[in-house]
Amino acid sequence: MPWPLRWFARVLTVLVALALVLAGVLVYTVRKSFPQVDGSLRLPGLTGNVEIYREKSGIPHIYADSSADLFMAQGFVHAQDRFYEMDFRRHTTAGRLSELFGAATLDNDKALRTMGWRRVAEQELPELAQQTQDYLNAYAKGVNAWLSANPNASDRSLEYSVLKLQGGGGTPEKWTAVDSLAWLKAMAWDLRSNVEDEIDRALALTKLPRERVEQLYPGYPFDRHLPIVNEGTLDQGRFNQRAEPRLPANRVLAQAAKTLAAVPSTMSTADRDGVGSNSWVVSGEYTAGGKPLLANDPHLSAQMPSVWYQAGLHCRKVTEECPYDVTGFTFSGVPGVIIGHTDKIAWGFTNLGPDVADLFLEQVEGDTYLYKGSRIPLETRQEQIKVAGGAPVTITVKSTRHGPLVNEVMGSVRPSGEANAVALQWTALTPGRTADAIFALNRAGDWGEFKAAAALFEVPSQNLIYADTSGKIGYQAPGRIPVRENGDGTFPVPGWTGEYDWRTAPIPYDQLPSVEDPADGFIVTANNAVIDPNRYRPLLTKDWSYGYRSERIRTLVKDAVKKGPIDAAAMSRIQQDTYNGFAETLVPALMRVDLAGPAGQARQLLKTWDRRQDLGSAAAAYFNAVWRQVLVLTFNDDLPESARPTGGDRWYEVVRRLLEAPEDPFWDDVTTADVKETRDDILRQAMASAHQEVADLLGEDVKAWRWGDLHRLELVNGSLGTSGIEPVEALFNRGPLSVPGGKDAVNATGWNVQTGYEITAVPSMRMIVDLGDLDKSRWINLTGASGHAFHANYWDQAEVWARGELLPMYSKEESVKKAAVHTLRLTP
């Protein structure tokens, strides 16, 4: 062999050997953190043995003889599968992301320190029931036992190894009860109400008169879409709801918006219109098993791993001392089950969305602010933020009686004598009892115990639906919901007059809407209005979702009832419904417009379209592209960037009304000064632009277009998945998956018309509980049980989820043991 070939062969051999070594090191590093799921482990602090059974999806069912052992084992199991996720969330909620990622996350930390989530959690802990504190501490003991047994970065997860290579990460400190409580503040923030709407309305006023801004926030269509509570009379007395004054918006609101945008979303997307949920319950008189069926699918941002973690928590013998036999969806980092069922009851959540946060414009001068004619000292505190690879940064957080000033962290205030600061008042910034509520729900056995538990669920305020094995169904609106002296919460208000302050006491729990065994035999909640405000005071909010999903679910439930007894499969088919509720309004309007050229061929797709947004639908691809263009062409020229439409059913209602006003100023493109566009001009342009866009993306053959080729889901890791380093992102991200549905379909796979068709919000899990036979219940998670990249359970449920299928939700001991493929015993 000539020497150049010999030289090349030797180099190639060395390179192959190095590649094999590196691959071996990577495989070893990846697998080293995988949890032990079989055999026996010693867990110091237990009082008795604990068994953990896992079926092939890695979902654990934990069996113990005491509540303390049960929650300690849950902490251990959460840490086994998801500790990095827990640690990342802990840094998020405490405003300490810069300790992991350096100066890139400094603005996020400034915003979080201003909000003070962890400070509130620290105040909250001693006010909780002693039993709750004990359970939180037992959970923390379990986490810390795992942490002590896994001291090295490679022991804990691949993320820590990557961070170590980049000079970050450090050594995680021990878990505490406050870490769990702070996560509940993050949940409350992501499920808050209309703060962004308040800002968007005010900023829109800088470009439009008030009457045109109000066109963009139409009233709820009570004549077409029923509220959740639609029986009886619930007038609780009259409260003054005088509208807010016409205050000019100024740059402090833009600064406040920047701060709020910097608060990381742990469950939701920046596009707030995509956050919602469906839940409904059907009485046993209509079901195949003769007992209620309950369905729930919360719509949150798509995360890798999923925000949810499935688990069963079982006392071997249910007694007063050990009262838990509960299966459902948990949050890693928090003990107990958030959504699920006990051996007697089941419950589900959707976001109630009451207005629990207000922005107060303040007049600040030096270290004081104006209130009712007097100068009051600002409350101030110093916050030091540690920064990996840099010097610490100290900020000063200032607060008025209404809350922290959320504009200053991103910019300085304007001179005194006018509105020059913005304070945020929010119910979650006051210590509450939501942690007590979780354990009370987990041991509830009937309607009375459920309602007592719901009374403790203060923030975030959720629609709670209920069913039990005795056949009862119900609905309860819980939460700490403020009563305002004046105003309806739709615009920022002056803080210095005191006229718009919150009353000391919130709405009493016994006056919040509730339903028990309604006459029509089912209850539907989908972020629609809870109750007509003409029948109920005080005002809950004016910013509901507009009822397109809820009304579609009501229709499908009634249709299913007519066909015969409903079972879990029928409930699942409703969850998978992809019908577009606005197509019946927009398609006829499109068909009436004169249209020439290639777009006419695409429009023909809509003539026979069944309005379903299925994967293979060419018509759905075109319709959604037209809808995107209609919104962009109609509104982007009129509105500041933050207030532009993202899609969803509020914009269905806005455009529905505009279609009846062909000369409305919104149709006119203000950038074409010499032309006055009308409705038909915009619709024609939207159809032409949509055709061109989809043809560029999918080809000229309109019949070959597929909605699933546009509407895709990338599962992105919540921390390192957006690092900008492709090899790192490839380690942790998965997908894409083609997924049917749309933003306000029942199968609510949301997307943002401003950025494209990629999916931003999803049914983050799906659950159907059969109260006639709990082992016939079904569930699915978005990704999988494991948070360890390359583990078999990292995203094994994702393709099942995308196909609309469900897994068995076993909860009876004999079924759990039969399905188990792994058994781990924890000993004292």
C-alpha positions in Angstrom: 0.0 0.0 0.0 1.5 3.4 -1.0 2.5 5.6 2.0 -0.3 8.2 1.5 -2.9 5.5 1.7 -1.2 3.9 4.7 -1.1 7.4 6.4 -4.8 8.0 5.6 -5.8 4.6 6.9 -4.0 5.2 10.2 -5.5 8.6 10.7 -9.0 7.2 9.8 -8.4 4.4 12.3 -7.5 6.9 15.0 -10.5 9.1 14.2 -12.9 6.1 14.3 -11.4 5.0 17.6 -11.8 8.6 19.0 -15.4 8.7 17.8 -16.1 5.4 19.4 -14.6 6.6 22.7 -16.5 9.8 22.6 -19.7 8.0 21.8 -19.0 5.6 24.7 -18.4 8.5 27.0 -21.6 10.2 25.9 -23.7 7.0 26.3 -22.1 6.4 29.7 -22.9 10.1 30.7 -26.4 9.9 29.4 -27.3 6.6 31.0 -25.5 7.2 34.4 -28.4 9.4 35.6 -31.2 7.0 34.7 -33.0 6.0 37.8 -33.0 2.7 39.5 -36.6 1.3 39.1 -36.1 -2.3 40.3 -34.7 -4.0 43.4 -34.3 -2.3 46.7 -33.0 1.0 47.9 -32.5 2.4 51.4 -34.3 5.7 52.0 -33.3 7.1 55.5 -36.2 8.8 57.2 -38.9 6.3 56.2 -40.9 4.7 59.0 -41.8 1.6 56.9 -41.4 -0.1 53.5 -42.6 1.6 50.4 -43.3 -0.1 47.0 -43.2 1.7 43.7 -44.7 -0.1 40.7 -44.1 1.2 37.2 -45.8 0.1 34.0 -44.0 0.3 30.6 -44.6 4.0 30.3 -42.7 4.6 33.5 -45.7 5.9 35.4 -45.1 5.2 39.1 -47.7 4.0 41.7 -46.5 4.4 45.2 -47.8 2.3 48.1 -47.0 3.2 51.8 -48.5 2.7 55.3 -48.3 6.4 56.4 -48.9 9.7 54.7 -45.4 11.0 55.6 -43.8 8.0 53.9 -46.1 8.4 50.9 -45.1 12.0 50.2 -41.4 11.4 51.1 -41.4 8.6 48.4 -43.1 10.9 46.0 -40.4 13.5 46.5 -37.8 10.7 45.8 -39.5 9.5 42.7 -40.0 13.1 41.3 -36.3 13.7 41.8 -35.4 10.4 40.2 -37.2 11.4 37.0 -37.3 15.1 36.9 -34.8 16.8 39.4 -33.2 19.1 36.8 -36.7 20.3 35.8 -37.4 20.9 39.5 -34.1 22.7 40.0 -34.6 24.9 36.9 -38.1 25.8 38.1 -36.7 26.6 41.5 -34.2 29.0 40.0 -37.0 30.5 37.9 -39.4 31.2 40.7 -36.7 32.6 42.9 -35.3 34.9 40.2 -32.0 33.0 40.1 -31.7 31.9 36.5 -28.6 34.0 36.0 -26.8 31.7 38.4 -27.2 29.0 35.8 -27.1 30.9 32.5 -25.2 34.1 33.1 -26.2 37.6 32.0 -28.5 36.3 29.2 -31.3 35.8 31.8 -30.7 38.9 33.9 -33.8 40.7 32.7 -35.9 37.6 33.7 -34.4 37.6 37.2 -35.0 41.4 37.6 -38.6 40.9 36.7 -39.0 37.9 39.0 -37.3 39.6 42.0 -39.6 42.6 41.5 -42.6 40.3 41.6 -41.2 38.6 44.7 -42.8 35.1 44.3 -40.3 33.4 46.6 -40.7 36.1 49.3 -44.5 35.5 49.3 -43.9 31.7 49.5 -41.7 32.2 52.5 -44.5 34.2 54.2 -47.1 31.6 53.2 -45.4 28.6 54.7 -46.0 29.3 58.4 -49.7 30.2 57.7 -50.5 26.8 56.3 -52.0 23.9 58.3 -49.4 22.1 60.3 -50.2 18.9 58.5 -49.6 20.5 55.2 -46.2 21.8 56.4 -45.4 18.3 57.6 -46.2 16.8 54.2 -44.2 19.5 52.4 -41.2 18.7 54.6 -41.6 15.0 54.1 -41.6 15.5 50.3 -38.4 17.6 50.6 -36.8 14.8 52.7 -37.4 12.5 49.8 -35.9 14.8 47.2 -32.9 15.4 49.4 -32.3 11.7 50.0 -32.1 11.3 46.2 -29.8 14.4 46.0 -27.4 13.0 48.6 -27.2 9.7 46.8 -26.4 11.5 43.5 -23.7 14.0 44.2 -22.1 14.3 40.8 -23.3 16.2 37.7 -23.4 13.0 35.6 -25.4 11.3 38.4 -28.2 13.9 38.3 -28.9 14.4 34.6 -27.4 15.2 31.2 -28.3 18.9 31.6 -25.9 19.3 34.5 -23.1 17.8 32.5 -23.8 20.2 29.7 -23.9 23.2 32.1 -20.7 22.0 33.7 -18.9 22.1 30.4 -20.2 25.6 29.9 -19.0 26.7 33.3 -22.4 26.9 34.9 -24.8 24.7 37.0 -23.0 24.5 40.2 -24.0 22.1 43.0 -27.8 22.1 43.7 -28.7 23.0 47.3 -31.1 21.0 49.3 -34.8 21.1 48.5 -37.2 23.0 50.9 -40.9 23.3 51.4 -40.6 26.9 50.1 -39.3 25.6 46.8 -42.6 23.7 46.4 -44.8 26.7 47.4 -42.9 29.1 45.0 -43.9 26.8 42.1 -47.5 27.4 42.9 -46.9 31.1 42.4 -45.6 30.4 39.0 -48.7 28.3 38.2 -50.8 31.2 39.4 -48.9 33.7 37.2 -49.3 31.6 34.1 -53.1 31.1 34.8 -53.7 34.8 35.7 -56.3 36.9 34.0 -56.2 40.0 32.0 -53.1 42.1 32.9 -51.8 42.0 29.4 -55.2 43.0 28.1 -55.2 46.0 30.4 -51.9 47.1 28.9 -52.8 46.3 25.3 -56.0 48.4 25.6 -54.1 51.3 27.1 -51.3 51.2 24.5 -53.9 50.9 21.7 -55.3 54.2 22.9 -52.1 55.8 21.8 -53.1 55.1 18.2 -56.9 54.8 18.2 -59.9 56.5 19.9 -61.5 54.6 22.8 -64.6 53.5 20.8 -62.4 51.8 18.2 -60.3 50.1 21.0 -63.5 48.8 22.5 -64.4 47.3 19.2 -61.4 44.9 19.7 -62.9 43.7 23.0 -66.5 42.9 22.2 -68.9 41.7 24.9 -69.5 38.0 25.5 -72.1 36.6 23.1 -74.5 35.3 25.8 -77.3 35.0 23.2 -75.3 32.4 21.3 -72.9 30.8 23.8 -74.2 29.7 27.2 -72.2 30.4 30.3 -71.1 27.6 32.6 -73.8 28.4 35.2 -77.1 28.8 33.3 -79.7 27.8 35.8 -81.3 29.7 38.7 -80.7 33.2 40.0 -77.4 34.4 41.5 -77.9 38.1 42.1 -75.7 38.8 45.1 -76.4 42.5 45.3 -75.2 45.5 43.4 -71.7 46.9 43.4 -70.6 50.1 41.8 -68.8 49.3 38.6 -68.2 52.8 37.2 -65.9 52.6 34.2 -62.2 53.6 34.5 -61.3 57.2 33.6 -59.9 58.0 30.2 -56.3 58.3 31.2 -53.7 58.8 28.5 -51.3 55.9 28.2 -47.6 56.8 28.4 -44.2 55.2 28.2 -44.3 53.8 31.7 -47.0 51.4 30.5 -44.6 50.2 27.8 -41.9 49.8 30.5 -44.3 47.8 32.6 -45.2 45.6 29.6 -41.5 44.9 29.0 -41.2 43.8 32.7 -44.2 41.5 32.6 -43.0 40.0 29.3 -39.7 39.2 31.0 -41.4 37.1 33.6 -40.7 33.5 32.3 -43.7 31.5 31.5 -43.5 28.1 33.1 -46.8 26.7 31.8 -48.2 29.1 29.3 -47.0 30.8 26.1 -46.3 34.5 25.6 -49.3 34.4 23.4 -51.9 34.5 26.2 -54.8 33.8 23.7 -53.5 30.2 23.4 -53.9 29.3 27.1 -57.2 27.6 28.0 -58.6 24.2 28.8 -61.7 22.0 28.3 -63.5 20.0 31.0 -66.9 18.5 31.1 -68.8 16.0 33.1 -71.8 13.9 32.1 -74.3 12.4 34.5 -74.6 8.6 34.9 -78.1 8.7 33.4 -76.5 9.2 30.0 -73.5 6.8 30.3 -72.9 3.2 29.5 -71.7 2.4 33.1 -74.6 4.2 34.8 -72.1 6.5 36.7 -70.6 9.9 35.6 -67.8 10.4 33.1 -65.4 13.3 33.6 -63.1 14.7 30.9 -60.3 17.3 31.2 -57.5 18.6 28.9 -55.7 21.8 30.1 -54.2 23.8 27.2 -50.8 25.1 28.0 -47.5 25.7 26.3 -45.8 22.7 24.7 -42.8 21.8 26.9 -40.1 19.1 26.9 -40.6 17.4 29.3 -44.3 18.0 29.8 -45.3 20.2 32.8 -47.3 17.2 34.1 -46.1 14.0 35.7 -48.5 11.1 36.1 -48.6 9.2 39.4 -50.6 7.2 41.8 -50.4 7.8 45.6 -51.9 5.0 47.6 -52.1 4.2 51.3 -52.1 0.4 51.6 -55.0 0.7 54.0 -57.0 3.9 53.8 -57.5 5.2 57.3 -57.9 8.6 59.0 -54.2 8.6 59.7 -53.4 7.6 56.0 -56.4 8.8 54.0 -54.9 8.9 50.4 -55.8 6.7 47.4 -55.4 9.1 44.6 -54.3 8.9 41.0 -53.7 11.7 38.5 -51.4 14.4 37.2 -48.8 15.9 39.5 -46.3 18.7 39.2 -42.7 17.6 39.8 -41.6 19.7 42.7 -45.0 19.7 44.5 -46.4 16.9 46.6 -49.9 15.5 46.0 -52.0 15.2 42.8 -53.3 18.4 41.1 -55.9 16.8 38.8 -57.2 13.3 39.0 -59.4 11.0 41.1 -59.5 9.4 44.5 -61.3 6.1 45.1 -64.6 8.0 45.4 -64.4 11.3 43.5 -62.9 12.9 40.4 -62.2 16.5 39.6 -60.9 18.6 36.7 -59.7 22.2 36.2 -60.0 24.8 33.6 -58.9 28.4 34.0 -61.8 30.5 35.4 -60.0 33.7 34.5 -61.5 36.2 36.9 -59.8 39.6 37.0 -57.5 39.1 40.0 -54.8 41.6 39.0 -54.9 45.4 38.3 -52.4 47.9 37.1 -52.4 51.2 39.1 -50.8 54.3 37.6 -48.9 56.1 40.4 -47.3 59.5 40.9 -43.9 59.0 42.4 -41.6 61.7 43.7 -38.3 60.7 45.1 -39.0 58.0 47.7 -42.7 58.8 48.0 -45.9 58.4 46.1 -49.1 60.3 46.2 -52.2 58.8 47.8 -55.4 60.7 48.7 -53.5 64.1 48.8 -50.6 62.9 51.0 -47.1 61.8 50.2 -46.5 58.2 51.4 -43.1 56.6 51.7 -42.4 53.9 49.1 -41.5 50.5 50.5 -38.1 49.5 49.2 -35.8 46.5 49.4 -32.5 45.5 47.8 -32.2 42.4 45.7 -28.8 41.0 44.8 -28.7 38.7 41.7 -25.7 36.4 41.3 -24.5 36.0 37.7 -22.5 33.1 36.4 -19.3 34.4 34.9 -19.9 37.9 36.0 -20.3 40.3 39.0 -23.5 40.3 41.1 -26.1 42.8 40.1 -28.2 44.7 42.8 -31.6 46.2 42.1 -33.9 48.2 44.2 -37.5 47.1 44.3 -40.1 49.8 45.2 -43.7 49.2 46.1 -46.8 51.2 46.9 -49.9 50.1 48.8 -51.1 48.6 45.5 -48.0 46.4 44.9 -44.5 46.5 43.3 -43.6 49.1 40.7 -43.2 47.0 37.6 -42.0 49.7 35.3 -38.8 50.7 37.0 -36.9 47.5 36.6 -36.8 48.1 32.9 -36.4 51.9 32.9 -36.4 55.1 34.9 -39.6 56.9 35.8 -40.6 60.2 34.3 -40.7 63.5 36.3 -43.2 63.9 39.1 -46.6 65.5 38.7 -48.1 62.9 36.3 -48.6 59.2 36.1 -45.0 58.1 36.1 -45.0 54.6 37.6 -47.1 51.4 37.4 -47.9 49.2 40.4 -49.2 45.6 40.1 -51.8 44.5 42.5 -52.3 40.7 42.2 -54.0 38.3 44.6 -51.1 35.8 44.5 -48.8 38.4 46.0 -50.6 37.8 49.3 -50.0 34.5 51.2 -52.7 32.0 50.6 -53.9 28.4 51.3 -53.7 26.7 47.9 -51.2 24.1 49.3 -53.8 23.1 51.9 -56.4 22.7 49.2 -54.3 20.2 47.2 -54.1 17.7 50.1 -57.8 18.3 51.0 -58.8 17.5 47.4 -56.6 14.4 47.5 -58.5 13.0 50.4 -62.0 14.2 49.6 -64.7 11.5 49.5 -67.9 13.4 48.7 -69.4 16.7 47.4 -69.2 18.3 50.8 -65.6 17.5 51.4 -64.8 18.6 47.8 -66.5 22.0 48.3 -64.6 22.4 51.6 -61.3 21.7 49.8 -62.2 24.1 46.9 -62.8 26.9 49.5 -59.0 26.7 50.2 -58.0 26.9 46.5 -57.4 30.6 46.4 -55.0 31.2 43.6 -55.1 30.6 40.7 -58.8 30.7 40.5 -60.0 27.7 38.5 -63.3 26.2 37.3 -63.6 23.0 39.3 -65.8 20.2 37.9 -66.7 17.2 40.0 -68.1 13.7 39.8 -68.3 10.8 42.3 -69.1 7.1 42.5 -72.5 7.8 44.1 -73.6 9.5 40.8 -73.4 13.2 41.7 -71.9 15.8 39.4 -71.1 19.4 40.1 -69.2 22.6 39.5 -67.6 25.1 41.8 -65.9 28.5 41.2 -63.3 29.0 43.9 -60.7 31.6 44.5 -59.7 34.9 46.1 -61.5 37.3 43.7 -61.3 41.0 44.5 -64.2 43.5 44.8 -63.3 46.9 43.4 -64.7 50.2 44.8 -65.0 51.3 41.2 -64.1 50.2 37.7 -64.3 47.0 35.8 -60.7 46.1 35.6 -60.3 46.6 31.8 -57.9 49.6 31.9 -55.1 50.7 34.2 -56.5 53.1 36.8 -55.1 56.0 38.9 -53.7 54.9 42.2 -53.4 58.3 43.8 -57.1 58.9 44.2 -58.1 55.8 46.1 -61.3 55.6 44.1 -60.4 52.3 42.4 -58.9 50.4 45.4 -59.9 46.9 46.2 -62.1 46.3 49.2 -60.5 44.5 52.1 -62.6 41.3 51.7 -62.8 39.4 48.4 -66.1 37.9 47.2 -67.2 35.4 49.9 -66.8 31.8 48.9 -70.4 30.9 49.5 -71.4 33.6 47.0 -69.3 32.2 44.2 -71.1 30.4 41.4 -71.8 26.7 42.0 -73.9 24.0 40.3 -75.1 20.6 41.7 -76.7 18.0 39.5 -78.1 20.3 36.8 -81.3 19.5 35.0 -79.7 18.9 31.6 -77.4 16.2 33.1 -74.0 17.7 32.1 -71.7 20.6 32.8 -69.2 22.1 30.3 -66.4 24.5 31.1 -64.0 25.8 28.4 -62.9 29.2 29.7 -66.2 30.6 28.6 -68.2 33.0 30.8 -69.1 31.5 34.2 -72.3 33.5 34.5 -74.1 36.4 32.9 -73.1 39.5 34.8 -76.7 40.8 34.5 -77.6 38.0 36.9 -74.6 38.1 39.2 -72.6 40.8 41.1 -69.9 41.6 41.8 -68.2 41.4 38.4 -65.8 38.4 37.9 -64.3 39.7 34.7 -65.1 41.1 31.3 -62.3 39.1 29.6 -63.6 35.6 29.1 -62.9 33.3 26.2 -65.8 33.7 23.9 -67.4 30.3 24.1 -66.7 28.7 20.8 -65.1 25.6 22.3 -67.7 25.3 25.1 -70.7 25.5 22.7 -69.1 23.0 20.4 -68.6 20.6 23.3 -72.2 21.1 24.4 -73.4 20.3 20.9 -71.3 17.1 20.7 -72.4 15.9 24.1 -76.0 16.4 23.2 -75.5 14.6 19.9 -73.7 11.7 21.7 -76.6 11.4 24.2 -79.1 11.1 21.3 -77.1 8.2 19.8 -77.2 6.2 23.0 -75.2 5.7 26.2 -71.8 7.5 26.3 -68.6 5.7 27.2 -65.0 6.8 27.6 -64.4 6.3 23.8 -67.2 8.8 23.0 -65.7 11.3 25.4 -62.3 10.9 23.7 -63.8 11.5 20.3 -65.1 14.8 21.6 -61.7 15.8 22.9 -60.3 15.1 19.4 -62.8 17.3 17.5 -61.1 19.6 15.1 -64.1 21.7 13.9 -63.4 25.3 13.3 -66.2 27.3 14.9 -65.7 30.4 12.8 -65.6 28.8 9.4 -69.4 29.0 9.2 -69.2 32.7 9.4 -66.1 33.5 7.4 -66.4 31.0 4.5 -69.7 32.4 3.1 -68.2 36.0 3.2 -65.2 34.8 1.3 -67.4 33.1 -1.3 -69.2 36.3 -2.0 -66.1 38.2 -3.1 -65.1 38.5 -6.8 -61.8 36.6 -7.1 -59.7 35.9 -10.2 -56.4 34.1 -10.7 -54.9 31.1 -9.0 -56.4 31.9 -5.7 -59.8 31.1 -7.1 -58.8 27.5 -7.5 -57.7 27.4 -3.8 -61.0 28.9 -2.8 -62.9 26.0 -4.4 -61.5 23.8 -1.6 -63.8 25.6 0.8 -67.0 24.8 -1.1 -67.0 21.2 0.1 -65.0 21.6 3.3 -66.5 20.0 6.4 -64.9 22.6 8.6 -62.6 20.1 10.2 -58.9 20.8 10.6 -57.6 17.3 10.1 -54.1 16.4 9.1 -54.8 15.7 5.5 -57.2 18.6 4.8 -56.1 20.9 2.0 -59.1 23.1 2.8 -58.0 23.6 6.4 -54.5 24.6 5.2 -56.0 27.2 3.0 -58.6 28.5 5.3 -56.2 29.0 8.2 -53.8 30.8 5.8 -56.6 33.1 4.8 -57.6 33.7 8.4 -54.0 34.6 9.2 -53.9 37.1 6.3 -57.3 38.6 7.2 -56.1 39.5 10.7 -52.7 40.8 9.6 -54.0 42.9 6.8 -56.9 44.3 8.8 -55.3 45.1 12.1 -51.5 45.3 12.0 -51.5 48.7 10.4 -53.7 50.1 13.2 -52.2 48.6 16.4 -48.9 48.7 18.3 -47.0 45.5 18.0 -48.0 44.1 21.4 -51.7 44.6 20.8 -51.8 42.9 17.3 -54.0 39.8 16.9 -52.6 36.4 17.6 -55.8 34.6 16.6 -58.4 32.9 18.7 -62.1 33.4 19.5 -61.9 37.0 20.6 -60.9 37.8 17.1 -63.6 35.6 15.8 -66.1 38.0 17.5 -64.3 41.1 16.3 -64.2 40.0 12.7 -67.8 38.6 12.8 -69.0 42.1 13.6 -66.7 43.8 11.1 -68.0 41.6 8.3 -71.4 43.3 8.8 -69.7 46.7 8.4 -67.9 46.7 5.0 -66.8 50.4 5.3 -65.5 50.2 8.9 -62.2 52.1 9.3 -60.4 48.9 10.4 -60.7 47.5 6.8 -58.8 50.5 5.4 -55.0 50.1 5.2 -53.6 53.3 6.7 -50.3 52.7 4.9 -51.9 53.3 1.5 -52.9 56.9 1.9 -54.4 57.3 -1.6 -56.6 54.2 -1.4 -59.5 53.5 0.9 -59.8 49.8 1.2 -63.1 48.1 2.2 -64.0 44.7 3.5 -64.1 43.0 0.1 -60.7 44.5 -0.8 -59.1 43.0 2.3 -60.8 39.6 1.9 -59.7 39.4 -1.7 -56.1 40.3 -0.8 -56.2 37.8 2.0 -57.2 35.0 -0.3 -54.6 35.9 -2.8 -51.8 36.3 -0.3 -52.8 33.0 1.4 -52.6 31.1 -1.8 -49.2 32.5 -2.5 -47.9 31.7 1.0 -49.1 28.1 1.0 -48.0 27.5 -2.6 -44.5 28.7 -1.6 -44.5 26.4 1.4 -46.3 23.3 0.0 -46.2 23.6 -3.8 -48.6 24.8 -6.5 -50.9 21.7 -6.4 -53.6 22.9 -4.1 -55.2 19.4 -3.8 -51.9 18.1 -2.4 -51.8 20.6 0.4 -52.1 19.1 3.9 -52.9 21.0 7.1 -50.5 18.7 9.0 -47.6 19.9 6.8 -48.1 23.4 8.1 -49.4 22.8 11.6 -46.5 21.1 13.4 -45.3 20.7 16.9 -41.6 21.0 18.0 -41.1 19.7 21.5 -38.5 22.1 22.9 -36.7 21.6 26.2 -37.6 24.4 28.7 -34.1 25.5 29.4 -31.3 24.2 27.1 -33.6 23.6 24.1 -33.3 27.3 23.1 -29.6 27.7 23.8 -28.8 28.6 20.2 -26.2 25.8 20.2 -27.5 23.2 17.6 -25.7 20.1 19.1 -27.0 20.9 22.6 -30.5 21.5 21.3 -30.4 18.2 19.4 -29.7 16.4 22.6 -32.9 17.6 24.3 -35.5 18.6 21.7 -37.8 16.2 19.8 -40.1 16.3 16.9 -41.6 17.8 14.8 -45.0 16.1 15.0 -47.9 16.9 12.6 -50.9 17.6 14.8 -54.6 18.2 13.8 -56.9 20.9 15.3 -56.5 24.6 15.7 -56.5 27.5 18.2 -60.1 27.4 19.3 -61.1 23.9 18.2 -61.9 21.5 21.0 -58.6 19.9 20.0 -57.0 23.2 20.8 -53.6 23.1 19.2 -52.9 26.9 19.2 -50.7 28.9 16.8 -49.9 32.6 16.4 -51.0 34.3 13.2 -48.2 36.8 13.6 -45.5 34.2 13.4 -46.9 31.2 11.4 -48.6 27.9 11.8 -46.2 26.2 14.2 -48.0 25.0 17.4 -47.5 27.1 20.5 -50.1 25.7 22.9 -51.6 22.2 23.2 -53.8 20.0 25.3 -50.9 19.4 27.7 -52.6 16.2 28.9 -55.9 14.4 28.4 -57.9 12.5 31.1 -61.2 10.7 31.1 -62.4 9.3 34.4 -65.1 6.6 34.5 -66.7 6.7 37.9 -68.5 3.4 37.2 -65.2 1.5 36.9 -62.1 3.6 37.7 -59.9 1.1 35.9 -61.7 2.0 32.7 -60.4 5.5 33.0 -57.9 6.7 30.3 -55.1 9.3 30.2 -52.2 10.6 28.2 -49.3 13.0 28.8 -47.7 15.2 26.1 -44.2 13.7 26.4 -43.4 11.1 29.0 -42.7 10.3 32.6 -38.9 10.8 32.4 -37.0 14.1 32.2 -33.8 12.3 31.1 -33.0 12.7 27.5 -32.7 9.4 25.6 -34.5 7.5 28.4 -37.2 5.2 26.9 -39.9 7.2 28.7 -38.6 10.7 27.7 -41.2 11.2 25.0 -42.8 7.8 24.5 -46.3 9.2 24.9 -45.8 12.0 22.4 -46.8 10.1 19.2 -49.6 8.4 21.0 -50.8 11.9 22.1 -50.5 13.2 18.6 -52.6 10.4 17.2 -55.3 11.2 19.7 -55.0 7.9 21.6 -55.1 7.3 25.4 -53.5 4.9 27.8 -55.2 2.9 30.5 -55.4 4.9 33.8 -55.1 2.1 36.3 -55.6 2.8 40.0 -56.8 -0.4 41.6 -54.0 -2.3 43.3 -54.5 -5.5 41.4 -54.5 -3.8 38.1 -51.5 -1.7 38.9 -49.5 -4.8 39.9 -50.6 -6.7 36.9 -49.5 -3.9 34.5 -46.2 -3.4 36.3 -42.9 -4.1 34.6 -40.7 -2.6 37.3 -40.9 -2.8 41.1 -38.7 -0.9 43.5 -38.8 -1.3 47.3 -37.7 1.6 49.5 -36.7 0.6 53.0 -35.9 2.7 56.1 
